[in-house]
């Protein structure tokens, strides 16, 4: 009788109700209920496959493959009209998709910059001298990276990014890459790779990177509080400009951050309102949105290869965003959590934040607790670059109950195991590019 009562409770909990109660009762449901349950469980499975959640907070599903087989079998049984078998398989799959196990990696003592949000360490607005740095806290520069996301006056959404790499070597590492995309065809990303090394012109108040190759040119200008990007070829001209009023520093700039074991990271990130003018085959579009400038320092003689460590420990959530009311960045990798928010001209450190998945590879929510109130941001991605695990999109939400408007965002999310971690059907394929 105890076994039967447990089985009945399980059926009620999963939404599968027996048509009668007796020792011969079998789980049953309508065709519509079965289809809805399959959709629900498939969504949970996809979130597991892409690790679209904080795996260090919740753990991983070791029996996800078995659940996948059961869901597939349930679909087949439903198509054949066997509702009894469908229900049985869905009950088993639902049970497996609740059995989380802690991540199986060596434990380590990650830096804890959010432990005391009142202590802002050595955070400051980055100067032109900071932008020129090739080393911070003994850690060499990894890259210069700028991205733009915004909405055009034609109603479409646009994205552009550029990066110049050093990869912790102390010298330039080709290629320099410029890319752009539009929401009319979000899976189509035009990438221009310059194998010619860019030239650097350092002035008193700005630094200018320039490169030309095969009739294509790029000018990338960095100054205190302002970033400019200009790309041109025979058919395309894209210009973007960002203004920013604050800088987020990893680990509050008190020292390098131990994000992953034996892999020090440091540097600063800047977000802000941005504009772009895009001319493609004679059609001109003006877009407004947000920009983000990354100055990352990692690798070098002090640590292990950053990519190797990242793929081993995973759980990367790198999320810069801007709205009319609030902007900032959330950073999580492995066990490490960091963040910086800029609201009403004030730099704020949250004491903690949580990532809640909505739809795999598409949407999620971050809820942050700050000394001034709760910030909740809903992120929805409209485009992504699978080899680099880069996503871009829009965002909305609330801060102390006030609605956030005109929100744009970026996301870099690398799961444990990288491209070899079970992707959803039609998802990531091939070998990761070196960013």
C-alpha positions in Angstrom: 0.0 0.0 0.0 2.9 2.4 0.8 4.3 1.8 -2.7 0.9 2.5 -4.3 0.4 5.7 -2.3 3.9 6.9 -3.4 3.0 6.1 -7.0 -0.3 8.1 -6.7 1.5 11.1 -5.3 4.1 11.0 -8.1 1.3 10.9 -10.7 -0.5 13.9 -9.1 2.8 15.8 -8.8 3.6 15.3 -12.5 0.1 16.3 -13.6 -0.8 12.7 -14.7 -4.0 11.7 -13.0 -5.3 8.2 -12.8 -8.9 7.8 -14.1 -9.7 5.6 -11.0 -8.1 4.5 -7.8 -7.6 0.8 -7.3 -4.8 -1.7 -7.3 -5.1 -2.1 -11.1 -5.0 1.7 -11.8 -2.7 2.6 -14.7 -1.5 6.1 -15.5 -3.5 7.8 -18.2 -3.8 11.2 -19.8 -5.4 12.8 -22.8 -3.5 13.2 -26.0 -3.4 17.0 -25.3 -2.0 16.5 -21.8 0.6 14.1 -23.2 1.7 16.6 -25.9 2.0 19.4 -23.3 4.0 17.2 -21.0 6.4 16.3 -23.8 6.9 19.9 -24.6 7.6 20.7 -21.0 10.1 17.9 -20.5 11.8 18.6 -23.9 12.4 22.2 -22.7 14.0 21.0 -19.5 16.1 18.6 -21.4 17.3 21.3 -23.8 18.3 23.5 -20.9 20.3 20.6 -19.5 22.0 19.9 -22.8 23.1 23.5 -23.3 23.8 23.9 -19.5 21.6 27.0 -19.8 21.6 27.5 -16.0 24.1 27.8 -13.1 25.4 24.3 -12.9 27.4 25.0 -9.8 24.3 26.1 -7.9 22.1 23.3 -9.2 24.3 20.5 -10.4 24.1 18.4 -13.6 21.8 15.7 -14.8 23.8 12.5 -15.2 20.8 10.6 -16.7 19.8 13.2 -19.2 20.6 10.8 -22.1 18.2 8.3 -20.6 15.6 10.9 -20.2 16.1 11.9 -23.8 15.5 8.3 -24.9 12.3 8.1 -22.9 11.0 11.4 -24.3 11.7 10.2 -27.8 9.9 6.9 -27.0 6.9 8.8 -25.5 6.6 10.8 -28.8 6.6 7.6 -30.8 4.0 6.0 -28.4 1.8 9.0 -28.6 1.9 9.0 -32.4 0.8 5.3 -32.2 -2.1 6.2 -29.9 -0.7 4.3 -26.9 -1.4 6.7 -24.1 -0.7 4.2 -21.4 2.9 3.7 -22.6 3.3 7.4 -23.2 2.3 8.2 -19.6 4.6 5.6 -18.2 7.6 6.9 -20.1 6.9 10.5 -19.3 6.7 9.7 -15.6 10.1 8.1 -15.7 11.6 10.9 -17.8 10.2 13.5 -15.4 11.8 11.8 -12.4 15.2 11.6 -14.1 15.1 15.3 -15.0 14.9 16.1 -11.3 17.9 14.1 -10.2 20.7 16.7 -10.1 24.3 15.7 -9.1 27.1 18.2 -8.0 29.5 19.1 -10.8 32.4 16.6 -10.9 35.4 18.9 -10.9 38.1 19.7 -8.3 37.0 22.2 -5.8 38.9 25.5 -5.6 38.9 28.8 -3.8 37.5 31.4 -6.3 37.8 35.1 -5.6 34.8 36.6 -3.9 34.4 40.2 -4.9 30.7 40.4 -4.0 31.3 39.3 -0.4 31.3 42.9 0.8 29.3 45.1 -1.7 30.1 48.2 0.4 33.8 47.8 -0.3 34.4 49.0 -3.9 38.1 48.3 -3.8 40.1 50.2 -6.4 37.3 50.5 -9.0 37.6 53.7 -11.0 36.6 55.1 -14.4 39.2 53.8 -16.8 41.6 56.5 -18.2 43.4 56.6 -21.5 46.4 55.2 -19.7 44.4 52.2 -18.6 43.3 51.6 -22.2 46.9 51.6 -23.3 48.0 49.0 -20.7 49.4 45.7 -21.9 49.6 44.3 -18.4 47.5 44.6 -15.3 48.5 43.0 -11.9 51.2 41.1 -13.7 48.7 39.5 -16.2 49.1 40.2 -19.9 46.4 41.6 -22.2 44.2 39.1 -23.9 42.3 41.4 -26.3 40.5 44.6 -27.3 36.8 43.8 -28.1 33.9 46.1 -28.9 30.3 45.1 -29.8 27.2 47.0 -30.7 23.5 45.9 -30.6 20.6 48.1 -31.5 17.4 48.8 -33.4 17.4 50.5 -36.8 15.0 53.1 -38.1 13.8 50.4 -40.5 12.5 48.4 -37.5 15.2 45.7 -37.7 17.8 44.8 -35.1 21.5 45.0 -35.9 24.7 43.7 -34.4 28.4 44.4 -35.1 31.6 43.4 -33.3 35.4 43.8 -33.6 38.3 42.3 -31.8 42.0 42.6 -31.8 43.8 39.7 -30.0 47.0 39.4 -28.0 46.1 36.2 -26.2 48.4 36.8 -23.3 51.5 36.7 -25.5 52.6 40.3 -25.4 52.2 40.7 -29.1 49.4 40.9 -31.7 47.9 37.6 -32.8 46.0 37.5 -36.1 43.4 37.6 -37.4 41.7 40.9 -36.5 38.0 40.2 -37.0 35.0 42.4 -37.8 31.5 40.9 -38.0 27.9 42.1 -38.5 24.4 40.7 -38.6 20.7 41.6 -38.9 17.6 40.2 -37.4 16.1 39.7 -40.9 18.4 36.7 -41.1 19.9 36.2 -37.6 21.9 33.0 -38.4 23.7 34.9 -41.2 26.8 36.5 -39.8 29.2 38.3 -42.1 32.8 38.0 -40.9 35.8 39.8 -42.3 39.1 38.5 -41.1 42.2 40.6 -41.5 45.4 38.6 -41.4 47.5 41.7 -41.9 48.5 43.0 -38.4 46.7 46.2 -37.4 48.8 49.4 -36.9 48.6 51.3 -33.6 48.8 55.0 -33.3 48.9 56.2 -29.7 48.0 59.8 -29.1 47.7 61.8 -25.8 43.9 61.3 -25.5 43.2 58.2 -27.7 44.6 55.2 -29.4 43.8 54.2 -32.9 44.0 50.8 -34.5 43.9 50.7 -38.3 44.1 47.8 -40.8 43.5 47.5 -44.5 43.4 44.4 -46.7 41.8 43.4 -50.0 39.9 46.6 -50.3 38.5 46.4 -46.8 39.4 48.8 -44.0 38.9 49.1 -40.3 39.5 51.9 -37.9 39.0 51.2 -34.2 39.5 54.2 -31.9 39.5 54.1 -28.1 39.4 57.2 -25.8 38.4 57.8 -22.2 34.6 57.6 -22.2 34.2 57.0 -25.9 34.7 54.2 -28.5 34.5 54.6 -32.3 34.4 51.9 -35.0 34.5 52.4 -38.7 34.5 49.6 -41.3 34.3 50.0 -45.1 34.4 47.9 -48.2 33.0 48.4 -51.7 29.5 47.5 -50.7 29.3 48.1 -46.9 30.0 51.0 -44.6 29.4 50.6 -40.8 30.2 53.1 -38.2 29.4 52.9 -34.5 30.1 55.2 -31.5 29.6 54.5 -27.8 29.7 56.8 -24.8 30.2 55.4 -21.4 30.3 56.8 -17.9 31.8 54.0 -15.7 34.1 51.0 -15.7 33.7 47.6 -14.2 36.9 46.0 -12.9 37.3 42.3 -12.3 37.7 41.6 -8.6 37.3 45.3 -7.8 40.8 45.9 -9.2 42.4 44.9 -5.9 44.4 42.1 -7.6 43.8 39.7 -10.4 40.7 37.5 -10.0 41.1 33.8 -9.5 38.2 32.9 -11.7 39.4 29.4 -12.5 42.2 27.3 -10.9 45.6 28.6 -11.9 44.0 30.9 -14.4 44.2 34.6 -13.3 42.0 37.2 -15.0 41.8 40.9 -14.6 41.0 44.0 -16.6 37.9 46.1 -17.1 34.6 46.3 -19.1 32.6 49.4 -20.1 29.0 49.6 -21.4 27.0 52.6 -22.6 24.5 54.0 -25.0 25.6 53.6 -28.7 24.7 54.6 -32.2 25.4 53.1 -35.5 25.1 54.0 -39.2 24.9 51.1 -41.6 25.0 51.4 -45.3 24.7 48.1 -47.3 24.4 48.2 -51.1 23.3 51.8 -50.9 20.6 51.4 -48.2 21.3 53.5 -45.2 20.0 52.6 -41.7 20.5 54.5 -38.4 20.4 52.4 -35.3 20.4 53.1 -31.6 21.3 50.7 -28.9 24.2 49.8 -26.6 27.9 49.1 -26.9 30.4 47.2 -24.8 34.1 47.6 -24.7 36.1 44.7 -23.2 39.7 45.0 -22.0 40.5 41.5 -20.8 43.8 40.4 -19.3 44.5 36.7 -18.8 46.9 33.8 -19.7 50.6 34.4 -19.8 53.3 32.8 -17.6 51.3 33.2 -14.4 48.6 30.7 -15.3 47.3 27.7 -17.3 45.8 28.1 -20.7 42.6 30.0 -20.2 40.6 28.1 -22.8 41.6 24.7 -21.4 40.5 25.8 -17.9 37.3 27.3 -19.2 36.2 24.2 -21.1 37.0 22.1 -18.0 35.0 24.1 -15.5 32.5 25.8 -17.8 29.5 27.7 -16.4 30.5 31.0 -18.1 27.9 33.7 -18.1 29.3 37.0 -19.3 26.3 39.4 -19.6 26.8 43.2 -20.3 23.6 45.2 -20.8 22.2 48.7 -21.0 18.7 50.1 -20.4 17.4 53.7 -19.9 17.3 53.2 -16.2 20.2 50.8 -15.4 23.3 49.3 -17.0 26.1 47.0 -16.0 27.6 43.6 -16.4 27.2 40.2 -14.7 30.1 37.8 -14.8 30.1 34.2 -13.7 32.5 31.4 -14.6 32.9 28.2 -12.6 32.4 29.2 -9.0 33.4 32.8 -9.6 30.7 35.6 -9.4 31.3 39.2 -10.1 29.2 42.2 -11.2 29.0 46.0 -11.5 25.9 48.1 -12.0 25.7 51.8 -12.9 22.3 53.3 -11.9 21.5 57.0 -11.7 25.1 58.0 -11.9 26.0 55.6 -9.0 28.3 52.5 -9.2 26.7 49.6 -7.3 27.9 46.2 -6.3 25.2 43.6 -5.8 25.7 41.1 -2.9 24.6 38.3 -5.1 22.7 37.4 -8.3 20.9 34.3 -9.7 20.5 33.0 -13.2 17.1 31.4 -14.0 16.6 29.7 -17.4 13.6 30.4 -19.5 14.3 28.8 -22.9 17.5 27.1 -23.9 19.9 29.1 -26.1 17.2 31.9 -26.1 16.2 33.5 -22.8 16.9 33.8 -19.1 16.5 36.0 -16.1 19.1 37.5 -13.7 17.9 38.7 -10.3 20.4 40.7 -8.4 20.2 41.9 -4.8 21.7 45.3 -4.2 21.9 47.6 -1.1 19.4 49.9 -2.8 16.9 47.3 -4.0 16.3 44.3 -6.3 17.2 44.4 -10.0 15.6 41.8 -12.2 16.5 41.7 -15.9 15.0 39.4 -18.5 17.3 38.7 -21.4 16.1 37.5 -24.9 18.6 36.6 -27.5 17.8 37.1 -31.2 21.2 36.2 -32.7 24.2 34.1 -31.9 27.7 33.1 -33.2 27.9 29.4 -32.3 31.7 28.9 -32.7 32.4 31.7 -30.3 29.4 31.1 -28.0 28.5 34.7 -28.4 24.8 35.8 -28.3 23.1 39.2 -28.6 19.6 40.4 -27.9 17.3 42.7 -26.0 16.4 43.0 -22.4 13.7 44.3 -20.1 12.8 44.0 -16.4 12.5 46.1 -13.3 14.6 47.9 -10.7 12.9 48.5 -7.4 9.6 47.9 -9.2 10.3 50.4 -12.0 10.2 49.1 -15.5 13.4 49.0 -17.5 13.1 50.3 -21.1 15.1 50.3 -24.4 17.3 47.4 -23.2 20.0 45.7 -25.2 22.5 43.0 -24.2 25.2 40.6 -25.0 26.0 37.1 -23.7 29.0 34.8 -23.8 28.0 31.5 -22.4 30.5 28.6 -22.6 29.3 25.3 -21.0 31.5 22.7 -19.5 33.1 20.7 -22.3 32.5 23.5 -24.9 31.3 22.5 -28.3 31.4 18.8 -27.4 28.8 19.2 -24.7 25.6 17.6 -26.0 24.0 20.4 -28.1 20.3 20.6 -28.9 19.2 19.4 -32.3 20.4 21.9 -34.9 22.6 23.6 -32.4 26.4 24.1 -32.2 28.5 22.2 -34.7 32.1 22.2 -35.7 35.2 23.5 -33.9 35.3 26.6 -31.8 37.0 29.6 -33.2 39.8 31.2 -31.3 38.6 34.6 -30.1 
